Amino acid sequence: MITEYQQRLRERYLAAPVMPSPAPWQPVLDRSIPIGGLLGIGFAVHPETGHDLAMVVSHDGHGLFDAATGKKIARDRDPDPATSTPEAHPDLACPGLGPVAGTEIRIAGLFGGGLHTTTSDGWTVDVVSPDWPHDRVILSADGGANNGAAGGTWWHVFHSDYSELRTAGFSPTGLTLAIATSSDLTLWTRPQLHSEN
């Protein structure tokens, strides 16, 4: 039995259409990056450009993407079976590749773990399931309260009604929002908010 408050909350999420992300968030591509058999993702920072990198672990190996452009920058189709999926590592990590080879990257997804759900300047991402098993990803600027109508301080930015949601969250820098399903990766980015003096 759900309470009256829970019913109103469920109805609010069901009524909210998928909408564009608010400024300063911008989609990296005009579509998702197709990745069949996606198991999980993790983040690293490119040692030369400083861009967020998204590492993808799938049934077909490992891939590394520049999260600011969506460009694939490294691929390993045949990773070592002992480290090809994160469940063998106590920190749910896989070895990095390309410019982050030699580092361990924590992976969130099918085997557990999680990405950051908040940024240092107050953005929040939540996964809600008012029509389970279909998940909706909510981006909010109100600390996750999600009060009022959609499009005010919260936005329904993704509806996983075609594939199983693996994970959703921010990079450690807070400049990338990633949503991974069993079939694709969707990225949003924003510029640096302030520079260090």
C-alpha positions in Angstrom: 0.0 0.0 0.0 1.5 3.3 -1.0 0.8 6.6 0.8 -1.0 9.5 -0.7 2.3 11.4 -0.9 4.0 8.4 -2.7 1.1 8.3 -5.2 1.4 12.0 -6.0 5.1 11.6 -6.4 4.6 8.7 -8.8 2.1 10.6 -10.8 4.5 13.6 -11.0 7.2 11.4 -12.5 4.8 9.6 -14.9 3.5 12.9 -16.2 6.9 14.4 -16.9 8.0 14.0 -20.5 11.6 13.4 -21.5 13.0 16.9 -22.0 16.3 18.5 -23.0 18.9 19.0 -20.3 19.0 22.5 -18.8 21.9 24.9 -19.3 24.8 24.5 -18.8 24.4 20.8 -19.6 24.8 19.9 -23.3 24.4 16.5 -25.0 27.8 15.3 -26.3 26.3 13.8 -29.4 22.8 14.0 -31.0 22.3 10.4 -30.1 23.5 7.7 -27.7 26.7 5.7 -28.4 25.6 2.2 -29.3 27.4 -0.5 -27.2 25.9 -3.9 -27.3 26.2 -6.0 -24.1 27.3 -3.0 -22.0 28.1 -4.2 -18.4 29.3 -1.0 -16.8 31.2 2.3 -17.0 33.8 4.2 -15.1 35.7 7.5 -15.3 39.2 8.7 -15.6 40.9 12.0 -16.6 43.0 12.3 -19.7 46.6 13.0 -18.5 47.2 15.5 -21.3 43.9 17.2 -22.1 42.3 17.0 -18.7 39.0 15.8 -20.3 36.9 13.3 -18.6 37.2 9.9 -20.1 34.5 7.3 -20.0 35.6 3.7 -19.9 33.0 1.1 -21.0 33.1 -2.6 -20.2 31.0 -4.8 -22.4 30.8 -8.4 -23.5 32.9 -7.3 -26.5 35.8 -5.9 -24.5 36.7 -2.5 -23.2 36.5 0.9 -24.8 37.6 4.4 -23.8 35.8 7.5 -24.9 36.5 11.2 -24.6 33.5 12.3 -22.6 33.7 15.9 -24.0 33.4 14.7 -27.7 32.1 11.2 -27.6 35.1 10.1 -29.7 36.4 6.6 -29.1 40.1 6.9 -28.3 41.1 3.3 -27.3 39.7 -0.2 -27.7 40.6 -3.6 -26.3 38.5 -6.3 -27.9 40.3 -9.1 -26.1 41.1 -8.1 -22.5 42.7 -10.5 -20.1 39.9 -12.8 -18.9 41.1 -12.4 -15.3 40.4 -8.6 -15.4 37.9 -8.3 -18.2 35.0 -7.7 -15.8 35.1 -5.8 -12.5 33.7 -8.5 -10.2 37.1 -10.1 -9.9 38.6 -7.0 -8.3 37.8 -6.0 -4.7 37.2 -2.3 -5.8 35.1 -3.4 -8.9 37.9 -2.1 -11.1 39.3 -2.9 -14.5 42.7 -1.9 -15.9 42.7 1.3 -17.9 43.7 1.4 -21.5 45.1 4.0 -24.0 46.3 7.1 -22.2 45.2 5.7 -18.8 46.9 2.3 -19.2 48.4 1.2 -15.9 45.7 2.7 -13.8 42.7 0.9 -12.2 39.3 2.4 -13.2 36.3 1.6 -10.9 33.4 0.4 -12.9 29.7 0.8 -12.0 27.0 -1.2 -13.5 25.8 -4.8 -13.6 28.2 -6.0 -11.0 27.5 -3.2 -8.5 29.2 0.0 -7.6 27.9 3.4 -8.4 28.8 6.8 -10.0 28.6 10.1 -8.2 25.0 11.2 -7.7 25.8 14.8 -6.8 28.3 17.5 -7.9 30.1 20.0 -5.7 27.8 22.9 -7.0 24.5 21.2 -6.2 23.4 19.2 -9.3 21.8 15.8 -8.4 20.9 12.8 -10.5 18.3 10.3 -9.4 16.9 7.1 -10.9 13.1 6.7 -10.3 10.9 3.8 -11.5 7.2 4.9 -11.3 6.5 2.3 -14.1 9.0 -0.4 -13.2 10.9 -2.0 -14.8 11.4 1.1 -16.9 13.7 3.6 -15.2 13.7 7.4 -15.6 16.7 9.5 -14.9 16.0 12.9 -13.2 18.6 15.7 -13.2 17.9 18.4 -10.6 19.3 21.7 -9.5 17.4 21.7 -6.2 19.4 19.1 -4.3 17.2 16.2 -5.4 14.0 17.5 -3.8 12.3 17.5 -7.3 9.6 19.9 -6.2 7.2 21.6 -8.5 6.6 20.8 -12.2 9.2 19.2 -14.4 11.4 21.8 -16.2 11.6 24.2 -13.2 14.3 22.8 -11.0 14.3 19.2 -12.2 14.3 17.6 -15.6 13.4 14.1 -16.8 16.4 13.7 -19.2 16.3 9.9 -19.9 13.7 7.1 -20.0 15.1 3.6 -20.2 12.1 1.9 -21.7 14.0 -0.1 -24.4 17.1 -1.5 -22.5 18.1 -2.3 -18.9 19.6 0.7 -17.1 23.1 -0.2 -15.9 24.1 3.1 -14.1 23.6 6.9 -14.1 25.7 9.5 -12.5 28.4 12.2 -12.7 32.1 12.0 -13.3 34.3 12.8 -10.2 35.0 16.2 -11.8 31.2 16.9 -12.0 31.6 18.0 -15.7 30.1 14.9 -17.3 26.7 13.2 -16.7 26.6 9.6 -18.1 23.8 7.2 -18.4 24.6 3.6 -19.4 22.1 0.9 -20.5 22.7 -2.6 -21.6 22.8 -1.3 -25.2 24.2 2.3 -25.2 26.0 5.2 -23.5 24.5 8.7 -23.3 26.7 11.6 -22.3 26.2 15.3 -21.3 28.9 17.7 -20.6 29.3 21.3 -19.3 32.2 23.8 -19.2 34.4 24.3 -16.2 32.4 26.6 -13.8 35.3 28.5 -12.4 39.1 28.4 -12.7 41.5 27.8 -9.9 43.5 30.9 -9.0 
